[in-house]
């Protein structure tokens, strides 16, 4: 379950940014190529954050699609699927850009 490893990476960034302050919500951007299952990442993050400043924090996941550019017809589109085919001509001869992001977008800290 690679979601636990991703949860650890997210927690590491959260702890550095929070600097000891209690965290209520974490928003992350994750590229579609990570093949993340949302509920599994929620569980993994909850597991690794136990006893930390992020214990009990809600995790908001923003999925970042890949950009698919067709080498045959030049068409490009965004996709959150794992099958990369040109939507215009059906060609599988495509370039894929992005989708590997893992970015801590924002934290909501406890006001008290």
C-alpha positions, -999 to 999 in steps of 0.1 A, spaced: 0 0 0 20 30 -13 -5 54 2 12 49 36 45 60 21 28 90 5 12 98 38 46 98 55 59 122 28 30 145 33 33 144 71 70 152 68 62 184 48 33 192 72 54 190 103 81 212 88 56 238 77 34 237 109 65 243 132 48 226 162 14 242 157 -17 219 156 -30 212 121 -67 208 113 -68 204 76 -42 195 49 -47 201 12 -24 183 -12 -21 181 -50 -13 146 -62 -6 137 -98 -28 110 -114 3 89 -121 7 82 -84 -25 61 -88 -37 71 -54 -69 57 -39 -84 85 -19 -98 65 10 -66 45 13 -45 77 14 -69 91 41 -63 60 62 -26 59 56 -22 96 65 -44 90 97 -22 61 106 12 79 102 0 112 118 -11 96 151 7 114 179 18 143 156 7 179 151 -15 165 123 -33 139 143 -70 140 134 -65 165 105 -87 163 75 -69 155 42 -81 172 11 -68 157 -21 -67 176 -54 -59 152 -83 -37 167 -109 -43 153 -144 -17 145 -170 -15 164 -203 -17 140 -233 -3 153 -266 -9 132 -297 22 128 -320 -1 119 -349 -25 148 -350 -11 173 -325 -43 173 -304 -38 177 -266 -61 171 -236 -60 165 -199 -67 130 -185 -71 115 -151 -72 80 -166 -43 56 -168 -49 48 -205 -34 74 -226 -50 76 -261 -57 106 -283 -94 116 -279 -94 132 -313 -80 104 -335 -76 74 -312 -38 71 -316 -18 56 -288 13 74 -301 12 102 -274 34 121 -251 24 124 -215 34 154 -194 28 159 -157 9 137 -133 38 131 -109 31 160 -86 31 157 -49 26 192 -34 15 204 -1 -9 232 -11 -21 245 22 -26 239 59 -53 250 82 -39 255 117 -59 253 149 -68 288 160 -66 281 197 
